[in-house]
Amino acid sequence: MVATGVTAPSAERLAVADGFLTEAWADLARHDDRLRPLAVQVRFDRGVAHVDGEVGDPAELRLVRDLVGRLAGVLGVWCRVRVAGRDPVVVDLGCGGQKQWPGNLGLDIHPAAGVDAVADLSGSLPLADDSVDVFFAVHILEHLIDFLPLLDEAHRALRPGGVLHVMSPWWRHVNAVADPTHVRLLDVQTVKGICGQRPPGTPRWYPLHAACDGASIFADLTPLSPQDPAPSPTHLARFFD
């Protein structure tokens, strides 16, 4: 849902919301026959669902993602789930000294304790085609004058069904302009443009989820192939004006 106010929820409000989401997911998991056999765990942190565990095939993971994402108040669905016995390859873009999860591959233009490979995120990524399951771009896009080449590189490196997680300051919040190294302002509608307004022949994305909490925008994007249909108007209406 696109936020209409300029005040982000308090830490207390977010904690209460996380409690509601925890109860709602537990109730859904108890009563949905498709979920009961799955060895997955879901916890909520400031509205973001963190999913881990193991599933037998990609369709089961997609089901979990979809059902978690339909809970009111969920801002994003971040997954680190083994599929058919294989650990996911997870890459943190611009991680600095802090990765989203220990064990992720960290890429950054500056060497640091958490950086596994030094790379200019405005250029080519040192990653093979179809080699990554999950990308994190957390507080990165706002630092790039043109972030579309990075998105195109992520699209190239993601396996089919992989996910790019985006988190950036919302353009109406003070955090968007307080950092002088921020060169771009972003909104949930920017995500809509990424998914629906690129020229023919450029990499295409399907929005699994998109949201704003009044301080940050969130997006979970999965790559589309040239043969895949575009997101339907009904699906886009879940997230965008």
Residue pairs with C-beta under 8 A, 6 or more apart in sequence:
1 211
1 212
1 239
2 187
2 188
2 189
2 212
2 239
2 240
2 241
3 170
3 188
3 212
3 213
3 214
5 214
6 172
6 173
6 214
7 214
8 173
8 213
8 214
8 215
8 216
9 17
9 213
9 214
14 46
14 47
17 44
17 47
17 73
18 44
18 45
18 46
18 47
20 73
21 44
21 47
21 49
21 71
21 73
21 74
22 43
22 44
24 71
25 42
25 44
25 49
25 68
25 71
28 35
28 67
28 71
29 35
29 36
29 42
30 36
32 67
34 63
35 63
35 64
35 67
38 53
38 55
38 60
38 64
39 53
39 54
39 55
40 51
40 52
40 53
40 54
40 55
40 64
40 81
41 51
41 52
41 53
42 49
42 50
42 51
42 64
42 68
43 49
43 50
44 50
44 74
46 75
46 213
47 73
47 74
47 75
47 76
47 211
47 213
48 74
48 75
48 76
48 77
48 78
48 218
49 68
49 69
49 71
49 74
49 76
49 77
49 78
50 78
50 79
50 80
51 64
51 65
51 68
51 77
51 78
51 79
51 80
51 81
52 79
52 80
52 81
53 81
53 82
54 81
54 82
54 83
54 85
55 61
55 64
55 81
55 82
55 83
55 84
56 83
56 84
57 83
57 84
58 83
58 161
61 79
61 81
61 83
61 161
62 161
64 79
64 81
65 77
65 79
65 208
65 220
66 208
68 74
68 77
69 77
69 208
69 209
69 220
74 209
74 211
75 209
75 211
75 212
75 213
75 218
76 165
76 167
76 209
76 211
76 218
76 219
76 220
77 208
77 209
77 220
78 100
78 134
78 136
78 165
78 220
79 88
79 134
79 163
80 88
80 90
80 101
80 134
81 88
82 88
88 133
88 134
89 105
89 131
89 132
89 133
89 134
90 100
90 101
90 103
90 104
90 105
90 132
90 133
90 134
90 135
90 136
91 104
91 105
91 106
91 107
91 127
91 132
91 134
91 135
91 136
91 157
92 99
92 100
92 104
92 105
92 106
92 107
92 114
92 136
92 138
93 107
93 121
93 135
93 136
93 137
93 140
93 150
93 154
94 107
94 108
94 109
94 121
94 137
94 138
94 139
94 140
94 143
95 104
95 106
95 107
95 108
95 112
95 114
95 115
95 136
96 108
96 110
96 112
96 114
96 115
97 112
97 113
97 114
97 115
98 114
99 106
99 114
100 136
100 138
104 136
105 116
105 117
106 114
106 115
106 116
106 117
107 115
107 116
107 117
107 118
107 119
107 121
107 125
107 126
108 114
108 115
108 118
108 119
108 121
109 118
109 119
109 120
109 121
110 118
111 118
117 126
119 125
119 126
121 140
121 144
121 150
122 144
122 145
122 146
122 149
122 150
123 149
124 153
125 150
125 153
125 154
125 157
127 153
127 157
128 157
129 156
129 157
130 157
130 158
130 159
130 160
131 157
131 159
132 154
132 157
132 158
132 159
132 162
133 158
133 159
133 162
133 163
134 162
134 163
134 164
134 165
135 154
135 157
135 158
135 162
135 163
135 164
135 165
136 165
137 150
137 154
137 164
137 165
137 166
137 167
137 168
138 165
138 166
138 167
139 167
139 168
139 169
140 147
140 150
140 168
141 147
141 150
141 166
141 168
141 184
141 186
142 168
142 169
142 176
142 179
142 182
142 183
142 184
142 185
142 186
143 181
143 182
143 183
143 184
144 150
144 183
144 184
145 183
145 184
147 184
148 194
148 198
151 164
151 194
151 203
151 205
152 202
152 203
154 164
155 164
155 203
155 205
155 223
156 203
158 164
158 222
158 223
160 223
160 225
161 222
162 222
162 223
163 208
163 220
163 221
163 222
164 205
164 219
164 220
164 221
164 222
164 223
165 218
165 219
165 220
166 191
166 217
166 218
166 219
166 220
166 221
167 216
167 217
167 218
168 186
168 216
168 217
169 175
169 176
169 182
169 186
169 215
169 216
169 217
170 176
170 186
170 187
170 212
170 213
170 214
170 215
170 216
170 217
171 185
171 186
171 187
173 214
173 215
173 216
175 215
175 216
176 182
176 185
176 186
177 185
186 217
187 212
187 217
188 210
188 211
188 212
188 217
188 219
188 239
188 240
189 240
189 241
190 217
191 207
191 210
191 217
191 219
191 221
191 239
191 240
192 207
192 210
192 236
192 239
192 240
192 241
194 205
194 219
194 221
195 204
195 205
195 206
195 207
195 221
195 231
195 236
196 230
196 231
196 236
198 204
203 223
203 224
204 223
204 224
204 226
204 228
204 230
205 221
205 222
205 223
205 224
206 221
206 222
206 223
206 224
206 228
206 231
207 219
207 220
207 221
207 231
207 235
207 236
207 239
208 220
208 221
208 222
209 218
209 219
209 220
209 239
210 217
210 218
210 219
210 220
210 239
210 240
211 217
211 218
211 219
211 239
212 218
224 230
